[in-house]
Amino acid sequence: MVRSVNSSTVFRLVLVGLAAASFAGCAKKAKPAFATTAPPAGQTTPRTELPPEQGPVGQTQTGALPGSAQDFVVNVGDRVYFDTDSYEIRADAQPLLDAQAGWLRRYGSVQVRIEGNADERGTREYNLSLGARRANSVRDYLVGRGVTADRIGTISFGKEQPVDPGSGEESWQMNRNARTAIVSGAR
């Protein structure tokens, strides 16, 4: 006996299939193969923990002027990475964020903007929201480490400004990040 399938049943099946596919896209993935790395030993620790009057004079070993945007990027690091669909600060990102907080406490006139980013998967709206949560997580971490909140702005770029324009797990890992950008006050 052959049973006819009405359009209502087909429509329901299509909706169930779409819902299942969207949930599959949100499944937890393995942690990135690379870790957020802290700056080389010996470069950041003395510079972030000493009072300004005891810090190095002139240029650092990398040639960057202390307190400059280049000093921040080269000697501290400006980017931390996140797991898929997550805005929790990973354990491997904490040393880098601690170094950022120390640098920002030392150079009290510097203003920064935390730029939250996501990989290409997901809707534009979802990725903008996720990027905002990532930026706010970094901001909250830095504030918790003594950086005043009025010096930190946040913005989400979602998936609109990828670090790696490729498509695949390695590219996605690079694009799930928050970048601390110096806006003003650096030397």
Backbone hydrogen bonds in HBPLUS format (Angstrom, degrees):
<---DONOR---> <-ACCEPTOR-->    atom                        ^
c    i                          cat <-CA-CA->   ^        H-A-AA   ^      H-
h    n   atom  resd res      DA  || num        DHA   H-A  angle D-A-AA Bond
n    s   type  num  typ     dist DA aas  dist angle  dist       angle   num
A0010-VAL N   A0006-ASN O   3.35 MM   4  6.70 160.9  2.39 150.6 155.8     1
A0011-PHE N   A0007-SER O   2.92 MM   4  6.04 160.6  1.96 146.2 151.8     2
A0012-ARG N   A0008-SER O   3.05 MM   4  6.26 155.9  2.11 142.9 149.0     3
A0013-LEU N   A0009-THR O   3.02 MM   4  6.27 157.8  2.07 148.8 154.6     4
A0014-VAL N   A0010-VAL O   2.94 MM   4  6.20 156.7  1.99 152.7 159.0     5
A0015-LEU N   A0011-PHE O   3.01 MM   4  6.27 158.8  2.06 149.5 154.9     6
A0016-VAL N   A0012-ARG O   2.95 MM   4  6.21 157.9  2.00 149.9 155.8     7
A0017-GLY N   A0013-LEU O   2.95 MM   4  6.14 157.8  2.00 146.9 153.1     8
A0018-LEU N   A0014-VAL O   2.94 MM   4  6.19 156.4  2.00 150.8 156.9     9
A0019-ALA N   A0015-LEU O   2.95 MM   4  6.14 158.1  2.00 148.0 154.0    10
A0020-ALA N   A0016-VAL O   2.98 MM   4  6.19 159.8  2.03 148.8 154.2    11
A0021-ALA N   A0017-GLY O   2.98 MM   4  6.18 155.8  2.04 145.8 152.5    12
A0022-SER N   A0018-LEU O   2.95 MM   4  6.19 154.0  2.02 147.0 153.8    13
A0023-PHE N   A0019-ALA O   3.05 MM   4  6.30 154.0  2.12 148.2 154.9    14
A0024-ALA N   A0020-ALA O   3.01 MM   4  6.19 148.7  2.11 144.1 152.8    15
A0025-GLY N   A0021-ALA O   3.19 MM   4  6.44 143.3  2.33 141.7 150.0    16
A0026-CYS N   A0023-PHE O   3.08 MM   3  5.22 146.1  2.19 101.5 111.5    17
A0027-ALA N   A0024-ALA O   3.30 MM   3  5.32 166.7  2.32 105.4 108.9    18
A0043-GLN N   A0040-PRO O   3.26 MM   3  5.99 166.9  2.28 136.5 139.1    19
A0047-ARG N   A0044-THR O   2.99 MM   3  5.19 110.1  2.50 103.8 121.2    20
A0048-THR N   A0044-THR O   2.88 MM   4  5.94 149.4  1.97 167.0 177.0    21
A0049-GLU N   A0045-THR O   3.17 MM   4  6.08 143.4  2.31 150.1 158.1    22
A0050-LEU N   A0046-PRO O   3.21 MM   4  5.87 143.6  2.35 141.5 146.1    23
A0054-GLN N   A0051-PRO O   2.92 MM   3  5.54 156.3  1.98 122.1 129.6    24
A0055-GLY N   A0052-PRO O   3.25 MM   3  5.32 166.2  2.27 108.0 112.2    25
A0060-THR N   A0064-ALA O   3.11 MM   4  5.58 167.3  2.13 147.2 150.1    26
A0063-GLY N   A0060-THR O   2.93 MM   3  5.20 160.8  1.97 110.9 117.3    27
A0068-SER N   A0065-LEU O   2.96 MM   3  5.51 146.9  2.07 148.4 147.2    28
A0187-ARG N   A0067-GLY O   3.00 MM 120  5.51 160.6  2.04 117.6 122.9    29
A0072-PHE N   A0068-SER O   3.07 MM   4  6.44 156.7  2.12 148.5 154.1    30
A0073-VAL N   A0069-ALA O   3.03 MM   4  6.32 166.4  2.05 152.9 155.3    31
A0074-VAL N   A0070-GLN O   2.87 MM   4  5.88 172.6  1.87 157.4 159.9    32
A0075-ASN N   A0071-ASP O   2.86 MM   4  5.46 155.3  1.92 140.3 148.7    33
A0076-VAL N   A0072-PHE O   3.04 MM   4  5.12 139.5  2.21 125.7 134.0    34
A0077-GLY N   A0072-PHE O   2.90 MM   5  6.25 161.9  1.93 155.8 161.7    35
A0180-THR N   A0078-ASP O   2.70 MM 102  5.01 158.9  1.74 147.9 155.5    36
A0080-VAL N   A0178-ALA O   3.05 MM  98  5.55 159.3  2.09 151.9 157.2    37
A0178-ALA N   A0080-VAL O   2.96 MM  98  5.55 146.8  2.07 150.8 157.2    38
A0082-PHE N   A0176-ARG O   2.90 MM  94  5.43 151.1  1.98 144.7 144.8    39
A0086-SER N   A0083-ASP O   3.24 MM   3  5.36 139.6  2.42 137.2 128.0    40
A0093-ALA N   A0090-ARG O   3.02 MM   3  5.30 151.1  2.10 106.8 115.9    41
A0094-GLN N   A0091-ALA O   3.34 MM   3  5.43 145.1  2.47  99.8 108.8    42
A0097-LEU N   A0093-ALA O   3.00 MM   4  6.27 162.6  2.04 157.4 162.9    43
A0098-ASP N   A0094-GLN O   2.79 MM   4  5.96 150.9  1.88 152.7 161.3    44
A0099-ALA N   A0095-PRO O   2.98 MM   4  6.20 152.0  2.06 141.8 148.8    45
A0100-GLN N   A0096-LEU O   2.89 MM   4  6.25 151.6  1.98 146.2 154.6    46
A0101-ALA N   A0097-LEU O   2.89 MM   4  6.11 161.0  1.93 147.0 151.7    47
A0102-GLY N   A0098-ASP O   2.98 MM   4  6.24 158.5  2.03 147.1 152.7    48
A0103-TRP N   A0099-ALA O   2.97 MM   4  6.17 160.9  2.01 149.8 154.7    49
A0104-LEU N   A0100-GLN O   2.85 MM   4  6.07 163.2  1.88 155.3 160.1    50
A0105-ARG N   A0101-ALA O   2.87 MM   4  6.06 150.9  1.95 147.9 156.0    51
A0106-ARG N   A0102-GLY O   3.00 MM   4  6.16 150.7  2.09 141.9 150.2    52
A0107-TYR N   A0103-TRP O   2.97 MM   4  6.23 155.0  2.03 150.2 156.6    53
A0110-VAL N   A0107-TYR O   3.17 MM   3  5.92 168.8  2.18 125.2 128.6    54
A0111-GLN N   A0184-SER O   2.78 MM  73  5.18 162.5  1.81 143.7 147.8    55
A0183-VAL N   A0111-GLN O   2.78 MM  72  5.44 165.3  1.81 143.5 147.6    56
A0184-SER N   A0111-GLN O   3.40 MM  73  5.18 159.6  2.44 127.8 129.9    57
A0112-VAL N   A0151-ARG O   2.93 MM  39  6.31 166.1  1.95 172.5 175.9    58
A0153-GLY N   A0112-VAL O   2.92 MM  41  6.30 164.4  1.94 147.4 152.1    59
A0113-ARG N   A0181-ALA O   2.80 MM  68  5.23 152.3  1.88 149.7 159.2    60
A0181-ALA N   A0113-ARG O   2.88 MM  68  5.23 178.3  1.88 153.3 153.0    61
A0114-ILE N   A0153-GLY O   2.76 MM  39  6.18 162.3  1.79 150.2 150.0    62
A0155-ILE N   A0114-ILE O   2.94 MM  41  6.31 145.4  2.06 168.2 165.5    63
A0115-GLU N   A0179-ARG O   2.75 MM  64  5.03 167.3  1.77 151.3 155.2    64
A0179-ARG N   A0115-GLU O   2.92 MM  64  5.03 157.8  1.97 136.7 140.4    65
A0116-GLY N   A0155-ILE O   2.87 MM  39  6.26 166.4  1.88 160.5 161.5    66
A0157-PHE N   A0116-GLY O   2.89 MM  41  6.04 174.2  1.89 169.3 168.6    67
A0117-ASN N   A0177-ASN O   2.83 MM  60  5.26 150.1  1.92 176.4 167.0    68
A0118-ALA N   A0158-GLY O   2.72 MM  40  5.01 148.6  1.82 136.6 129.4    69
A0127-ASN N   A0123-THR O   3.02 MM   4  6.21 168.1  2.04 153.6 156.5    70
A0128-LEU N   A0124-ARG O   2.92 MM   4  6.12 151.2  2.00 149.6 157.7    71
A0129-SER N   A0125-GLU O   3.05 MM   4  6.23 159.8  2.09 147.5 152.8    72
A0130-LEU N   A0126-TYR O   2.87 MM   4  6.15 158.5  1.92 150.5 157.1    73
A0131-GLY N   A0127-ASN O   2.85 MM   4  5.91 159.2  1.90 142.9 148.9    74
A0132-ALA N   A0128-LEU O   3.01 MM   4  6.18 151.5  2.10 142.0 149.5    75
A0133-ARG N   A0129-SER O   3.02 MM   4  6.33 155.1  2.08 147.2 153.7    76
A0134-ARG N   A0130-LEU O   2.94 MM   4  6.21 153.0  2.01 148.8 156.5    77
A0135-ALA N   A0131-GLY O   2.95 MM   4  6.19 162.4  1.98 149.0 153.5    78
A0136-ASN N   A0132-ALA O   2.93 MM   4  6.12 161.4  1.97 149.4 154.6    79
A0137-SER N   A0133-ARG O   2.93 MM   4  6.07 144.6  2.05 140.3 149.8    80
A0138-VAL N   A0134-ARG O   3.13 MM   4  6.44 160.1  2.17 152.3 156.0    81
A0139-ARG N   A0135-ALA O   2.95 MM   4  6.20 162.4  1.98 149.6 155.3    82
A0140-ASP N   A0136-ASN O   2.83 MM   4  5.97 167.3  1.85 149.2 152.4    83
A0141-TYR N   A0137-SER O   2.98 MM   4  6.16 151.8  2.06 142.5 150.5    84
A0142-LEU N   A0138-VAL O   2.95 MM   4  6.23 165.2  1.97 157.3 160.0    85
A0143-VAL N   A0139-ARG O   2.90 MM   4  6.14 162.9  1.93 157.1 162.3    86
A0144-GLY N   A0140-ASP O   2.90 MM   4  6.01 152.8  1.97 142.4 150.2    87
A0145-ARG N   A0142-LEU O   2.99 MM   3  5.01 143.6  2.12  97.4 108.8    88
A0147-VAL N   A0142-LEU O   3.17 MM   5  5.68 165.2  2.19 142.8 140.2    89
A0146-GLY N   A0143-VAL O   3.08 MM   3  5.28 157.8  2.13 114.8 114.1    90
A0151-ARG N   A0148-THR O   3.13 MM   3  5.86 166.1  2.15 121.4 125.4    91
A0152-ILE N   A0149-ALA O   3.13 MM   3  5.51 169.3  2.14 117.6 120.4    92
A0160-GLU N   A0157-PHE O   2.84 MM   3  5.52 157.3  1.89 150.3 150.9    93
A0172-TRP N   A0168-GLY O   2.88 MM   4  6.07 166.2  1.90 161.4 166.1    94
A0173-GLN N   A0169-GLU O   2.90 MM   4  6.07 155.9  1.96 151.5 157.0    95
A0174-MET N   A0170-GLU O   3.27 MM   4  6.55 155.4  2.33 142.8 148.3    96
A0175-ASN N   A0171-SER O   3.05 MM   4  6.30 146.1  2.17 148.7 158.5    97
